[in-house]
Amino acid sequence: MTTFHITADQHPAITDLIRRFNKRDPNPYLSFLFEGERYYIIGGETDHLVMLGFDNVHGLPDGRWSVSASAFENYWHEQGTKIQDKKTIELAVSTDMGAFPLMEGVTQSHSFRYLRGMELCESHFAFFEGMGNKSFLELETNKAQQLCALADGCQPYDVIEFDHEEKAVRIQRDNDIIPIAIDDELELNFSLAITPEAKRGLQSLAAQSESATLYVYLDDEQAVFTDRQHSYSYSLASLQHYYEMQPKNFQLVAKMVVDIYTFNKELGNFQKISEIKQANQALFYVTASNVYLAGLHPQTGGVYTLSTKDISTGSNALYSVNLSALSKVKIKHLTEAKQIKLTILRSKHGELKLGFHNDKDSQYAYDSVPLEVATARLPELLQIIERAQSLDGDHFGEQQDLFGFDDV
């Protein structure tokens, strides 16, 4: 029997690996590979495998086996006090009790656990073998940190691409391709297109690694980042859609700044009226002086004058929008301000959308919902507005002061 030590400096990497477990994954295992003076632990989701490498100070002979990922995860979580106190965690490993080793340990509450080794997971072994056959590109660690910092400033995005040949940065956001200004100091020797999850992995590796150089492997299906000690893989299957996209070049039709609280409140009110919710349609009427949000139904309805400022539009226009889609746009979580910039945008093909802008990027919308011209319903809406004014007098349409949005 040999004692397998997991020292405090190894805790963060193993905790991060365990966080990636998915019980629904087709390969719910954690694998151990001992080869000479090194050993490796492989796990995580099949499309996002992680391989950690450490020095074999335990004297364990060469061997390869897998254990239940959920069992090891439970054992690890039950070592919370030792992890918090940065103490070594131990497992007894017996190599003479069958074809594969038996790992045994005790939790912080003195509950006994055992993990019996089994045949090495084929997917994990293929990843291990493949690492030796891949051609990696070098990326300075500080350069990787700069790239990730730039990507953080471009959120939200589905893909971010650093184009080496064109010396450009582009992101996929809101089903469109958006160019981003790039600092000349961020020049790369190769192009890199990654998802937010892959960016977080690269960022984590760059922050934790003691190596001055990281290594990057890219193909049509995955990205692998390594510092020759720990390796992280990420699926890039979603990039196929990105490469097939073309910029839509939306043009500005109208823009305004709207009070977030009253906008959300009235949306919520419409959702509470069964007939309007079932009809699932809201009307958005923009004039040079006011912006109206309405929900109209033969049996009931309402119209509200949004608190706005700096309305800019070429002409009055009425649009219809899916009420459910509009209500799902995340506003409060993406801006610190009390108001938000809205834009009406039209593509060269006539596609219309209502864009939402945060206070970090007023030029490009972080989210949008499709719009349709609803001119046919304008007479009906104007009659409703007229009746509202007759009931509420000057208070209907009264504007509140809005401050805090610098660029409209």
N, C-alpha and C positions, 0 to 999 in steps of 0.2 A: 504493500500500500504506500502511495506517495501523496504528500500534501500539496495541493494545488493552491497557490497564493494569488489573490487579486489585490494588488496594492492600491493605495489611495490615489496615486497618479494615474491609474488605469480606470478608476471609477467613472469619470465623466464620459469617456469614449464608450464604455460598456452601457452606461445609462442611456446614452444617445442611441446606441444600437437597439436596445430593448424597446425604446420608444417607437421604433419602426416596425415592431411586430404587428401582424394582422392575422387574427385567428381564422379568417376566411381565405387566407392565401393558400394556394395549392401545395406549397412547400412549407408547412408550419414547423420548421426545425431551426435549431442552432447547431452549427457544425464546428468541430475542433480538428485542426490539422497540425500535427507535430512533425517537423522536418529538421533534424539536426539541431542547430543552435537557435532556431526560431520556431514559433508556433503562431497559428492564425485562428481567429474566431470569425465565422461568417454567418450572417443572418439578415433579417429584414424581409421586406416584400420582394417577390421574385423579380419585379421590374426595377427595384431600387435597392439592390443588395449592398451591404457594407462588409468590408473585410478589415479587421484589425490585426496588426502584427506586433508581436512582442518577443523579447528574448526568452528562450527556454531555460529558466534558472531552476526548474523543478527536477530536472534529471529524468523526465518522462521519455520513454523510447519513441521512435517514430511510429506514428499511427494516425488513423483518420476515422472519425465517427460523428454521428449526429445524435442530438437529444431533443426531447420535446421543448419547443420554444416557450410554450405557455407555462410548462413546469419550471423552466429556468427563470422565466419572468417573475413567477410567483415567489420563487426562492430569493431572487434579487430584491424585490420590493419588501420582503420580510427582513431585509438587512438594513432597513432605513437608518437605524441609530448608528451603525458602524459606518455607513456612507456619510452621514452627517458629521460624525466625529473623525472622519478620515482614517479609519482603522482598516487593517488588512482583513479581507474576507477569505475564508478557507473552505476548500472542498477536499475530501479524501478521495483519491482515485485508485481503484483496484484494477489491475490489468490481468489478473490471473483467475477471474471468475466467469469466463466465457469468451466468446469470439470478440466482444467489444468491451471496453472499460465500463466500470460501474462508478458513478460519481455520487458521493454522499455528503450531506452537510446538515447543520442545525441552524434554525432561524433565531432571531433575537428573542423570540418568546419560547425558545427551547423545544420547537417542534421539529421532528426529524424529517428530512427529505432525501429521496434517492432519485437519481436519473440514470437509467440504464442505456448505454450506448447502443446504437443501431447502425445499419449500413449507411455510409456517407451519402447525403443527399446529392443526387446527380446534378441538379441545377447549381448547387453550391460548388461542387467540384469543377464543373464546366467554367464557372466564373473564376475560380482559382487558377485553373490551367490557362484560361484566356488572358489573364493578366500578364503572363509571360510572353504572349504572342502579339500584344498590341504595340503599335507605334505611338509613343507619347510625344506631345509637344511641350516645350518648357514655358512656364509662366512664372515670372518673379512674384513672390508672395506679396510684396507691397503693391505690385501692379494689380494683382487679383483683388486686393482690398480696395483699391481705387475704383476698379470696375464695379465692384459690388456696391460701393458708396454711391456711384453715379446711378446704378440701377435702383437703389432705394429712393433716389430723388425723382424717379420716373413712375412711381407707383400711382395707380394700379396698372398692371400690364399682364398679358397672357404669355407673351414672348418678348425677349429683348435680344437684339442682334447687334453685335459689334462687327462691322464690315471692314475687313483689313484693306481690301482693294480700293474701295471708295472712301475710306477713312471717314465712315459715317456710322451713326447709331440710329437704329429704328426700333420702335416697339409696336406690338400688336395690342390694341386697346379698342374696346367697343366695336369689334368687328371691322377695324380699319387699320391701316399702316400709317404710323405717325413718325416723322423725322425728329430727331433730338439733337440739339447743339452739342458738340463734343469738344473737350479740351484737347489741344494738340499733344499734351503730355501723356495722354492715354493711348497713344499709338501702339498697336499690337502687331505681332509678326504673323498672325493667323486670324481668321474670322471665327467668331464664336456666337452661336445663337442658343439660348437656354431658356428654360421655364423658370418661374419664381421659385419653385421647389429646388431646382438645380442650383439656382443662385444662392439660396440659403445654405445649401451643402458646401458650395465653394467658399462662401463667406465664413462658415463655421470652421472649415479646414484651415483657411488662411489665418484665422484668429488663434487657433490652438496649436498650429504646427510650429516647431522650432526650426524648420528648414527655411532657407532663404529662397528656395525654388520649389514650385509645385509642378505637377505634370498632368497634362490634360489629354484625354483621348476622346475623339468625336467621330461618330458615324451617323447614318440615317436613323438609327433606332435608339442610341444611348450616348450618354456622356459619362466619363469616368474621371474623377479627380483623385489624385494621390500625392502624398509626400514621400512615397516609398516605404512608409510605415503603415499608415491607415489609408484605405481606399473606399470611395463612395461612388455608386453608380446611380444614374437617373434615366428614366425613359424619356426619349425625345420623339415619341410617336406622334405627338400632337403638332410637331413642327411641320409635318407634311401639309397641313391646312394652311399654315403661315406662308410657306413657300409658294403655294398656289394662289394666294391672295394678291390683288392689285390695289394700290391706293385708290380710294374712292373720291378724294379731293372734294370734300363737302364745302359748300360756300355758305356764308352767313346770310340768313334771311332776316332774322330779328334777334335782339338780345335784350336782357333785362336783369335786374337784381331783385330777388324775391325774399321776403321774410320766411325763414325756415319753419318757425313755430306755427304760424297761421296756415301755411301751406300744408304741413303735415296734419294739422288739426282738421282742416276741412276735408282732406282726403279720407281721414278716419271717419268723419261724419257720413260721407257718402257711402263708405263701406258698411256702415251700420244700418242703412236703409235698404231693406231686402230687395225692393224692385230695382233700385239703381245698381246694387251689387250684382244682381242676376243679369241685368242688361249689359253690365261690364263695359260701359262706355262713359268716358268723361269728355267734356268739350273744353277747349282751350282757346279763348278769344283774345286776340292781341290788337290793341289800338295804339295810337300815338300817346295816349294819356292814361290808359288803364289796361290791366290784364285780368280777365275773368276766368274763373274755374267753375264749370257748371256740370250738373248731372240732371238730365231731363228724362222723364218717363210720363206716359199718358196719365197715370194716377198720382204721381208725386214727383218732386224734383227740387232743385235749389240752384242758386247761383251766388258766387262770392267774388267780391273784388279783392284780388290779392294785394297785399302791401308791397309796393314795388318802387323802384327808382331807376332813373337812367334808361327808360324804355327807348329802344332804337328799332324802328321798323319802317319799311318803305311804304306799306299800305296796311289797312285793316285786314285781318284774315282770321277765319275760324277753322280750327282743326279738331279732329276727334282722336282720342287716344284710348288704348286699352286700360281700363281702370285698375285691373289686377296687376298688370305690368308696371304701371306708374307707382302703385303702392309698394312694390317690391324694391324700388331703387333705394339704395342705402345712402342716406344723406348725413345724418348726425355723426356717423362713425368716420366720415372722411373729411370733415372740415371742423375747425374750431370756431368758425364765425357763426353769427346768428342769422346770416343771410347767405344766399347762394345765387350764383350767376346761372341763368338759364339761357340757352340759345336755341333758335330754330334753324336747322341746317338742311340744305338741299344738295344732293349729289348731281353729277352731270347727267345721270340717268333719270333724274326726277324723284329719287328716293328722299323722303322727308323724315327727320327725326328731331326729337326734343332732347337737347344735350344738357347735362349737368356738369358744372365745373366747380372744383374745389379751390380753396384760396392758395394752393401751391402751384396750380397750373390753370390759369384762366384762359389759355389759348385753346387747349384741346380738352374735350369732355372726357370725364372718367367713366361715364355711363350714359346711356340714352334709351329712349323708347321710341318706337316707330310712330309717325303721325300720318294722318290722312286729311286732305282738304275736305271740309264739311260745310261748304257754302250753302247747300240746300237747307240746312237747319238754322241759318242765320236769322231769317224772319221770326221764327219761333223764339229764338234766344233773345232777340231785341225786344220782343213783347214782354218777356219775363223780366228783363232788366228794367223796362219802363214801369212795370207794375211794382217792382222792388223799390224803385226811386220814389214812386208815389206813396208808398207805405212808410219808408224810412227817411225820406227827405234827403237832406245834405249828408246824413250819416252814412248812407249807402255809397260806398266808393271812397270814403274818407281815408286818406293815406297817413301812415305812421312814418316817423323819421327813421331812416336806415343808415347805419354807419358801419365801417369796418372792411368793406370790400374795395381794395385799392384800384384794381384794374378791371374795368368793365368794357 
